[in-house]
Amino acid sequence: MEVKARSSFAFGLPEESVTHQKQQKLVAAAFIYIESKLSKLEDMRFDVVSVDLAQERPWLITNAFEVNM
């Protein structure tokens, strides 16, 4: 899970900062974790929590992106 927060949308929404490069790093870390725990790859899911600090409002984006294996 990735958590991003912004106090202003001047530079975009919080979830927009989870770029493709950041997604690749999260996926690589997840694979290392999965291998160490001997978990099933099909159980893997990537969520993003986006927080609007100005309005003090979080929201969860379930399955924010998919992994192309």
MOMOSUL-V742032 format. One record per residue. RES is the residue in three letters. D_CENTER is the distance of its C-alpha to the mean C-alpha in Angstrom with 1 decimal. Layout:
{{RES D_CENTER} {RES D_CENTER}}
This chain:
{{MET 4.7} {GLU 3.5} {VAL 6.5} {LYS 8.4} {ALA 12.0} {ARG 15.0} {SER 18.6} {SER 19.6} {PHE 18.4} {ALA 20.7} {PHE 18.1} {GLY 15.9} {LEU 13.4} {PRO 10.6} {GLU 7.9} {GLU 10.2} {SER 9.6} {VAL 6.5} {THR 9.4} {HIS 10.5} {GLN 11.6} {LYS 8.4} {GLN 7.0} {GLN 10.4} {LYS 10.3} {LEU 7.5} {VAL 9.6} {ALA 12.7} {ALA 11.9} {ALA 11.2} {PHE 14.5} {ILE 16.4} {TYR 15.5} {ILE 16.4} {GLU 19.6} {SER 20.6} {LYS 20.4} {LEU 21.9} {SER 19.5} {LYS 19.3} {LEU 16.9} {GLU 17.1} {ASP 15.6} {MET 12.2} {ARG 9.3} {PHE 5.6} {ASP 4.7} {VAL 3.7} {VAL 7.0} {SER 9.0} {VAL 12.4} {ASP 15.6} {LEU 17.7} {ALA 20.8} {GLN 21.0} {GLU 19.3} {ARG 17.1} {PRO 13.6} {TRP 12.1} {LEU 9.7} {ILE 8.3} {THR 8.9} {ASN 8.5} {ALA 6.5} {PHE 7.7} {GLU 10.5} {VAL 11.9} {ASN 15.4} {MET 17.5}}
